[in-house]
Amino acid sequence: MFFTLTTFAQTTIRQDAGIKQMVDDVSAKNVEAIIRKLVSFKTRHTMSDTTSKTEGIGAARDWIKGEMEKYAAASNGRMKVEFDAFTQPAGGRYAKPTVLKNVLAILKGTDPTDTRVYMVSGHYDSRVTDVMNIKGDAPGAVDDASGTAVSMEICRIMAQRAFPATIIFMAVPGEEQGLNGSAHVAKRAKDEHWNIDAMLNNDIVGNTFGQDNGIKDNTKVRVFSEGIASVNAVVRGDTSRRVATAIGGLIGNGGENDGPSRQLARYTKEIAERYVENLDVKLIYRRDRFLRGGDQTSFQLQGFTAVRLTEMNEDFTHQHQDLRTEKGVIYGDLPQYADYNYVQKVARMNLSVLANLASAPASPDNVGVTTSGLTNTTTLKWQPPITGKKPAGYYILMRETISPYWEKKIFVTGTETTLNYSKDNYFFAVQSVDAEGHESLPMYPKPVR
């Protein structure tokens, strides 16, 4: 089986009927209802009221957990919903010690031999101009009730289905105060040895208008991905030599643009555009927007593969603003400025990627390119996945060094192949695939003798 691309990323026309049905089931009406309900709590500031039943972050998180528990009822006992609670100490953007609660809806995989975990997240806290203002109305419709609505709506749909791997639908607080909610769950995942294969962070995914450039476009979404893994760039104690060796290896191997998060971004583009109509996924080769950050970074710093999804053009009159009108301009992150059909499209995008990953075999293990001799060919070898079901075969992915996307997919059934293309002139990767066509994340090869 051989796929060739002449423009943009490779496209496989074949769709999984079950995934397509789930994608179609994502409802703009439900998305809007979730966002408007979250706005109704007036403020979801991380240090706001936790005793009221109708206002503040306490009421918001209880409502999110309650809704996810309703979704879990359709899972035949496979989904459990829990608070991941902890106390954030005073300091920085915290005036006092504050109890934070991540909401996790965990859809357990059906294959007991498959340890993989996939995560999707949005942050449910909100803010106004002054990040320490805990009382001002902070509707947070787009930032980030939209991302929370993505997690919740696809949780509702996917709870009714079964997947070999585990999927966690998450809503976190403390993003505006310093990524605290996501940092806690990412560290917990590291300490408890969760096998997180991919994490999708949805933050500001509800607006289609660029306030200062006049562009209105509901067809494009950005995916931010780091090139060199953050965990390699963090120097702790006397690890500088290890860090230099890791980064030097990437440079020598030509892998600066092929880190795990970059592979996830390419995968996201391919699968999302396979299932979602009128969607143009733009890959942005940065960890996040210029000098800004998001919850995906918490996972990257713990060594996990993660990307950020966000709208193409932001409207800063409706982001981090006190509610007011000045010179005829209305400020504030209000629900009337959200594009609910666009949030629906982003939710469909997330669902297609998660469903394809959680249905696929795990990635091949120990993928390498042989360096035992000087040749004009390329020999790749690997081992079957160490977790989950056996693949039906593997795709060899190939692209020119100047191409941002994989251009060819070559199907093989063994665990070694030699291609009549030079490793000097092309980049390669290997991914597992099952009989239904679900592909794993690609693995970039390391030099082996």
N, C-alpha and C positions, 0 to 999 in steps of 0.2 A: 504494500500500500504506500503510495507516494503522493504527497501534497506539495504543490509549488505555488508560491505567491509572486505576483508581479507588482502589486501595489499594497502598501500598508501591511498590517499583520496578517498571518495566515488565518483562513476562515474555514472551519469544518461545518458544512451545511447540516449534517446529521444532528438532530436534536433528540434528547430523551423525552418521551411523551409525558412522563410523570413530572419531570422538572418543568416542562413547558406549562403543564396544567397549574402547578404551584405558582409559577411566575404570573400567569393570567389571573390567579385568585387574589393577588395583592390589590387592595382596594384603596383608591384615593379618598373615598368617603371615610373609611376607617382611619386612615392617616390623619385626616383633618380633625376627626373627633378626638383622637389622642392628643394632638397638638393643642386644640382649644381647651381640653380638660386640664392639661398641664399649665396653660396660661391662667386658668381660673384660680390657681393657688396664689395669685398675685405676685409673690416672690418665691423663688426656690434657691435663694442665696444659701450657701453652705452653712452659714451660722444663723440662719433665720429660725423662726418658731418651730419647735418640734412637738408642742402639746396640742395645738389646735387641730381639729378634724377637717378644717376647710381651707386653712391658709398656711403657707410656709413649707419648708423642705420636708418636715416630718409627715405632713399630710400627703405630700406628693409621692414620697417613697412608699408609704403604705398603700397608696392607690396603685402604683406601678406593680408592686408585689401582688396585690390582690387580683389585678387583671391577668398577670402571668399565671397565677394559680388557676384561674378560670381556663386559660389555654391548656394548662397541663392536664386538666380533667379529660381531654381528648387523647391523651398519649398512652393510655392503657398502662399507666404506672411507670412509664419510661422517663418522664420528666419530673424533676423536683425543683422547687423554687425556694431560695434561701436568701437571707441577709448575710453579707460578709461584713461584719461590723468591727470597728476599731476606734480608738481614741487618738485623734491628731493633737499633739501637744501645742501649747501656745508658742507663738513666734512667727515671724514673717507676716503672712496675711491672716494669721489667726490671733485674735485678741485674747482668746482664752482656750483651754483644752476643749475640744469639740468631738462628739461622737459622730462618725461618718458611717454610712451604710451603703455598700454596693448591693445591687439587686442582681442575682444570678439565677437564670432559668436554665437548668442543665438537662439536656436531652441525651440520655445515655445511649451509646452505640449498641447495636444488636450483636456485634461480633466480639465475643469475650477475648479473642486473641488480638484485637485491634486496639491499641492504646492511644491512638491519635485523638487530639482535641482541636476543634476549630472554634474561634471566638468572634463575635460581632458585638460592637459597643457603640453607645452614644452617651453623652453626659447630661444628667438631668438637672444640674444646678444652673442658676442664671445670675446675672449681675446687671448693674446700671453703670453710669460713668465712674463713680467712685467704687472701686472693688471692695471697699470696707463698709459700704452702705448696706446694712442688713434689713432695713425697713422699707426703703423705696420700692414701688411697684417695678418688678423686673420680669416682664412677661416671657422673655426668652423663647419666642415662637420658633425662630430659625436657629438661634444659638442657645441651647441645642435641643429644644423639644423635637426638632426635625430628625436629628440623629437618634434620639430616644424612640421616636415613633417608628423608625426603620427597624430597630431591634425588636420592638413589641409586635409590629404587624407581621414580620416574617416569623417570629416566634409562634404567633397564633396559627399560621398556616403549617409550619414545619412540625409542630407538636403532633399533628395528625398523621405524620409519616414516620417511617423507620429508616435509619441509615446505619451502615456498619460502624462508622466512627462517631464520636461524641461531639455535639455542638452546644456551645454555651452562649446564650443570649444575655447581654449584660447592659445595665444602666448604672452609671457611676456618678458620684458627687465630687466636689473638690477640684474640678478641672480648672475653674477660674482662680482658685487659690494656690495652684501649683501642681496640678496633676496628681493630687494626693490619693483619690479613690483608686485610680488605675494603678498607681505605684504600689499600693498595698496589695491588690489582687495579683499583680505581676510578680511581686516578691513571694507571695504565698505560693503561686504556681511554681516558681523556681525552687523554693524550699521543699515543696511536696512532690517535686519531680513530675509535674504535669507534662505530657508530651504534646505541647502546643505546636501544631504544624503551621498554622497561619492565624493572624488576628487582623480583622477589618475594623478600623475606627471611622465612624461617621460623625463628622463635626461640621456644622453649618452646611446643610444639604437641602435647604428649602427655598432659596432665592434664585431668580433667573435674570436679575437686572443689575447692571453695573452703574451705580449712582453717578459716578464722575466720568464715565466714558460713553454712557447712553446705550450700551450694548444690551439687548434683551435676547436671550438664547436659552431654550429649555432642552437642547439636544446634547450639550456637552457637560461632562463632569471630570474633575481632576482627580488623579491618583498620585499622591506623593510617596516616593520611596527613596530610602537612603541607598547609596552605592556600597561603600565600605561599612560593614556592620558596626553599630555603635559600641557593641561589647568589645570590639577590637581596639577602639579608640580611647577607652577608659583606662587610665593608668592608676593602679592602686598599689601602693607600697613599692616593691622592687620588680614590678612586672613590665617595666619599660622595654626590656630586651624582648620579652614575649610579644608585646604589642608591635614593636618594630619588625620582628620576624613575620608576624601574621600579615601586616600591611605590605611588607616587602615581597612576600610570597604572592599576594594578589597582583601587585604591580608587575612582577616578573612573569606571571602566568597570564597577564592580560585580563584579569578578572575584576578590574575596578568597577565595571558596569554590570557585573553579573553576581552581585551578592544576593542572598536569599530574598530580601525584601524587593529588590529589583525584579527577581524572577516572579514573585507573587504579583507585582504590578502588571507585568506582561501577561501573566495568566488571567488576571482580572479583566484585562482588555479583551482578550480572545474569547473568554467564556461569556462575559456580559454582552458583547456585541453579537454573539451567537444566538442569544435568547431574547434580548430586549431591542425592540424596533426603535429606529430614529435615535440611537444613542451613539455618541462619539466620545470614547474614553480617551482623555488626554493624559499621557504619562509625563509627570513632572519630576525631573531628576533632582529632587531635594528631599530632605527628611520632612520638611513642612514649608509653609510659606515663609517669605524672607524675614528672618529674625523672630519668627513666631513658632509656637509649638502646639502639641496635642497629645492625647492619651496614648497614641501608638508608640510614642517615645519611651514611655514607661516599660513597655514590653521589649522594645529593641534594646534597652539598657540591661535587661535581664537575659539577653541572648536569643530572644524569640523573633520570629519573622512577622513583621507587621507593616501595614500601610495606612495612610489616611485618605479618605474620600471626602471631597468637599466641592461645593459649587464652583462654577467657572468664573463668575463675576460677582463680587461682594458689594453689598449696599451698606456703607458705613454709617448712613443716617439711621439705620435700623439695627445697629450692632453696638453693644456696650454703651447705650445712651439712656440718660434720664428721659422720662416721658415729658414732652413739651412741644410747643410750636413756636418757631422763630422765623420771622420774615416769610411767613406762609409755608414753611417747611415743617412737616410733622416728623419728629424724632421718636425713636423707640422701637424695640423688637416686637412689633404687634402682629397678631395673627392675620390681619387683612393683607399683609405684605408677603405672606408665604405663598408659594406656588405648589399646591397640593398634588397636582398631576406630576410635577417634577419630583417631589418626594416619593411618590409612587414609583416612578421610573428608577430612582436610586435604590429603593427597597427591592425592586425586581432584580436589579443588578447584583446586590448583595446575596439575595436568595439563590440566584443561578450559580454564583461562584461557590457558595457554601455547599449547596446540594451536590454539585459536580465533584468537589473535593471529598466530601464525606462519603460519597458513593464509590469513589475510585479506590484502586489499590494504593498502598503507601508508596512513596518514592523509592526507587532502587537505592541500594546501599553501596558504599565504597566505589563510586563512579570515578574512573580514572582514564587518562589518555597515556598510552605507552610512549616512553622516551628512550627505549633501548637502542635505537639506531636513527641515523639521519635518513629520512624518506620523504617522498612527496605525497604519501598517503597518511591516513589517520586511523589508528586502531584504538577503539574504545572498549573497555571491559568494565563489568560491574557485577554486583551480587543481587539476588532477589531481595525484596523488602524484608525487614526483620520483624515486622508486625503485620497482622491482618492477612487477608486473602492473597492467594497467588495470582499474579497478573496473567492475562491472556497473552501478553507480549509487551513490547516496549517501543516507544517512538524515539528515534534519534532526531534531535532538533539541530538545525544548522542555519547560520546566517553569515553574511559578510561582516567584517569587523566594523564597517561604518554604518551598519543597519541597526536601528533600535529594536527591531522585532525579529522573531524567528521567521525564516523564509521558507524552509523545507521541513517536512516531517516524513521520516522513513521508518516503516514498520518492520520490526524484526521479532523473532521469537526466542532467540538465544540470549546469552549474556556476554557476548563478545562479537564485535563486527569491525571490519576494515573498510573504510570508505576511500574512494579514489579522489579525495580532496585533501589538500595540505592543511595541517593544523597551524601552519604559519599564516594562512590566508583566511581562515574561517574560525568562528566560534561554534562550539558544540555543547549540547546538553542531552540528558537522557531522562525520560519520564516513563512511568508504568502506565499501562492502560488495560482495562478489563474488556470482556467480550461485548459489552454494551457501548463502549467508546468513552467511558469516563476516564479522564487523565489525571495523574498525580501532578504535583508541582515538579518542574524540571530541576535536575541536579547538574550543576556545572562540574566538569571533571577536574580532578587534581592530577598532577604528573605522577606516573608510576613506572617502575622498571619491570 
